[in-house]
């Protein structure tokens, strides 16, 4: 009897411990599920429709990491260069920042595309190097933020160059990772949307880290970019395979395809990818120019003259959210439209941006400024996807990677030019938006005839390789 009682007691204690253990494990799983469940959901979305097997899913995740790291550095630099001093001094600081970073970048940017052509087999290493460089530069900037040292500017230049270099490499790599029956437009829309979502998710985290201390977003960027460095090397070997590829020429010029000029040219230049592609590139450059202009011009304008009833920071946040939402919507619509009538899409969205800019300039106000930001973001995303569709349609596969690299470099230079103009403009809303409308009008009018002609011919004029 005593033995049985003792056994019951022991069993009760063991059962109680087991129940406690089960409860702890259940709580642990409940707390762990949001993270693991979210991770599984993200992995399922990024690897759908063959993207996991081709390696595109990993590139999508890498681009999300890139977007999160970039926004961390952006928040840190904005608080240091822009928000920490009065407006007049901030304009001088940003002008100095642009002079020290953008001017050398404008000279370096054209080198990136040709350099990729010479190094077709090292693109995983190139993306990893761009990630690692930004990780190390984030630490340098964190020291400059704390000490007020001048090393902030060359380090920021390095971050800018590494970020744009990554963008060019990423654009060149996407065609190598397309799953079967997967359009280039759909692939690029997935990559872009992942970057936008990661940026939106990381921005409030960066702001929270900044509230702890100025360098903390930079520490966060360091961790993120180190992770991106490792992730770059996890991409499949196809990323480094340049088999069958050649250098793209950006124009359809028969003189470069036959005869004496062909034999004289040691290396082909930027010629012969087809008139539709070059006109679409010009229209996209106008939108990128407007984007760079609005970022810098509205940043100072809204700081000095915030939206009605709002602070400067909230005003900038509203415009930023509107632009981001427009960009995400444009990416989603582009994926839905796929490659239908890309010339018409470009002509239409640029015309809509032009009309919106003119209306916003004539009737300048808070609502119209937010509308212009949203429409410009929408048009930029949709026009870029249409350009991707034209490159896929009109550029031969063996030079497609090169065409992507060089077109992205030209678009980055257009953004730099627009930003430079935005920083020197007087803080007059109507005047500034008029200048923005002029940028778009020049791009639209100079490409309208060529794009419509290409649409009428159905893109039958195919580029050939010189």
Secondary structure, DSSP 4 states (H G I P E B T S, - for coil): -HHHHHHHHHHHHHHHHHHHHHHHHHHHHHHHHHHHHHHHHHHHHHTGGGHHHHTHHHHHHHHHHHHHHHHHHHHHHIIIIITTS-HHHHHHHHHHHHHHHHHHHHHHHHHHHHHHHH-TT-HHHHHHHHHHHHHHHHHHHHHHHHHT-THHHHHHHHHHHHHHHHHHHHHHHHGGGPPTT--HHHHHHHHHHHHHHHHHHHHHHHHHHHHH-TTHHHHHHHHHHHHHHHHHTTS-GGGG--TT-----SS--GGGTSHHHHHH-SS--S--S-HHHHHHHHHHHHHHHHHHHHHHHHHHHHHHSPSTT--HHHHHHHHHHHHHHHHHHHHHHHHHHTTTTHHHHHHHHHHHHHHHHHHHHHT--HHHHHHHHHHHHHHHHHHHHHHHHHHHHHS-HHHHHHHHHHHHHHHHHHHHHHHHHHHHS-S-HHHHHHHHHHHHHHHHHHHHHHHHHHHHHTT-------
